[in-house]
């Protein structure tokens, strides 16, 4: 098979770490090639070199038998390489067509571009209205904008980084239909994902990276998801185990919680009621943009709601985030870089930002840097955060390693209540299992957990009870055990009149 792209001995080093160590692999036209590895294995650095965002220290690439060394993304795009990033780069106040025009070197007239967007998006099963404001689109529709922007360039190689992290199962199937159509037309696809069943379903071949080196290649269709994960980490994976403990008294209660949308494109919360007991894991599912961020902000105290939030039966609605942390209400938001962590601050400083109260990191008004550094080092050690040390800036970590740090920082503070949004987003299989186990261990110790996630497999694995967010409304919670895919789909679609457990069922459920 003739190669489209050949990567030969690419090496890139940063202070304290070799991100890519003599990496070689090939991609053929019409091939869907997976790039697998743990967080920090070097996947992002490698695709950034292919796309012209990073220059290699040594090694070479050829594209269609010609030397290929793009000094910037514009040159890569002109050569037929396109990339859909994990984090969207769209302006909410602009239309679909205006956003796509911003990504083009020489955009046509807006009327002609709108026609082309409509034609191409429908041809590939990803219909878009070019006149819609991006701020009104769902996460899945926003990803369509990114993909269509790439397809308008007629790419020969399409790089996709965690493309399904914000999609529903139905949207994933639509996306895969599009990618298979592109494959059949001869487009090569380099696909990065931690969802190994997706890799097995979609990809023809895989290159596995570990600590910056290629440690193997395989046909992922011939491997189980567990085998792929163990190839990535180089060891046998441990199964997540729940202690199966009885639940205690209610810890966190929301009573008729309503909040207006914080921004023009936000989602208002509408009359939300829930009760979470000591040791209970409440899983909350929902398509992105249905009020997940707003719910976390209300519980954490970032936004105030009058007479709606109670801890051990006592009102805490008037308390701000610091006061709630003192009481034991902790949170881990979805946006790790900028919300959960300050990008340019060190890990030590980021440990201080949320740990100062419960870890006693200040003394008589002065910061105790020795104690703060020790706290950061404990997080790094216990959650296997791959970093040169606690002095590293948050933005220097891979997304998955920063996620481990953020979750570990909250878990180690022994919260009474912990609410987390997308706790394993962009995290490899081994790290995801470790995070889930840490959450289950917290619950076994009596913490009331609210886990908000778009990963339904994750929620079904760790949750005792389940509820769904749709349009800012929360369904009644039901026991997670025995829930079918059809029932979950109805709840996610807004069927809030699902049968809630009776008082007797609640008594059985909570022991």
Secondary structure, DSSP 8 states (H G I E B T S, - for coil): --EEEEEEEEEEEETTEEEEEEEEEEEETT-EEEEEE-TTSSHHHHHHHHHTSS--SEEEEEETTEE---SSHHHHHHTTEEEE-SS----TTSBHHHHHHHT-SS---HHHHHHHHHHHHHHTT----TTSBGGGS-HHHHHHHHHHHHHTT--SEEEEESTTTT--HHHHHHHHHHHHHHHHTT-EEEEE-S-HHHHHHH-SEEEEEETTEEEEEE-GGGS-HHHHHHHHHTS-------------SEEEEEEEEEE--SSTT---EEEEEEEEETT-EEEEE--TTSSHHHHHHHHHTSS--TT-EEETTEE-TT--HHHHHHHTEEEE-S-TBTTTB-TTSBHHHHHHHHHTTTTT-EETTEE-HHHHHHHHHHHHHHTT--SS-TTSBGGGS-HHHHHHHHHHHHHTT--SEEEEESTTTT--HHHHHHHHHHHHHHHHTT-EEEEE-S-HHHHHHH-SEEEEEETTEE---EESTT--HHHHHHHHTT-TTS----HHHHHHHT-
